[in-house]
Amino acid sequence: MMRVLVIGVVVALAAPSHADPESHATGAWLELAIDSNLSIGGIDDVPSHRLVIGAQTESVAVGVALGFLYITPAWRFDIGPTARLTLAATPEHDTELVGEGGLLVSTFSSDGPTNRLYTFQAGLEVRHWLDRHLAIGGGILGHVEVQSTGTDSAIGVGAGGAFRVTGVF
Amino acid sequence: MHAESVSDSDARGRLLLEMPDCSHFDPVSFAKLKASWLTEAIDSPRYHRTGVAFGVELELAEGASGVALPATHVFVGSQGTTALLGLALDLERVSVGAMAPTATIASVGPSLDLTLAHSETRRSELLLDIAASYRIFDQTGALDHRITGRIGPSFRYWLSPSFAAAIGANVRYDVLADTGGNSRTTVAVGSALDLVGVF
């Protein structure tokens, strides 16, 4: 009887993992990112660091990105919404092709008040889930930066690589 | 009574679940099964999946034509049993000339990763990376043409059949000519980190 009970428990515990095709957990989403940025015109050649906090579902993640840039001799904080959409995945769902988009707005600069910067970002990333809660990825990211100076605005464009670590809890 | 004597598969399955003692351990069959599995694993032509590959590479080069920031190479191609052939888009920061010290350049060209050796499990591989690219855009417009060739070894590890990470070194050769008719060639050494997914 005890043996049947043990087997039943094992089968019950194993069943959900077979029935559930997703490879990663869903819930609170935390991402650490380093983006290189090469100017194509009118934008600073500086890598940026980002922390994203949000929610991850099976194929979509939305959150708030907190950006940090050091542009000699000052540093700057940005904040804004960001989203990830799974465009393709392997049958095991452990490797995904992910589209990315977001907007960052400058909030604070160490060298005092500056003109507000709006940075639009879009990119493509390959992401691999090492287990249900942790993923690593890399891709390419394009940046369009709009700086408003009173009635005028200046536009800068850049692109570069992006590397990130993702956790879902 | 042994489970093997029950011909109906459903009944045999229920019997094995409810009365596991009916399944006796056969060491000969187990040894055969284990041997065939090992042979299959070793003789298998690959560990990884084959198909459409998408990857990104971050490269740091010293002594090249003024590469001051990490260069990004993004590629799309086909991963086969022993080779990955693709088309790469390169974004790099290079020195163009005295009037325009540095500029962002976008280039495209073919890339080939050839497997030279692998471990028994075929998850670890030694690769030979070969790539060439031609400038399609430069920030200043001062370049007439730029051709780059890269070659070098790398080590690649498949974290799963569909995703791998690699670290490598390369020697790169650049031929640049600006619109003023000045040309030069440079040789540099670089290192790179690759991530690739196969779908």
Interface residues (C-beta under 8 A of the other chain):
Chain A: R3 V4 I7 V11 S36 L38 S39 I40 G41 D45 P47 A88 A89 T90 E92 D94 T95 E96 L97 L124 E125 V126 R127 H128 L130 I136 G137 G138 G139 I140 G158 A159 G160 G161 A162 F163
Chain B: L17 E18 P20 R49 F54 G55 V56 E57 L58 A68 L69 P70 T72 V74 L89 L91 E92 R93 T104 A106 F137 Q139 L159 S160 P161 S162 F163 A165 L195 V196 G197 V198 F199
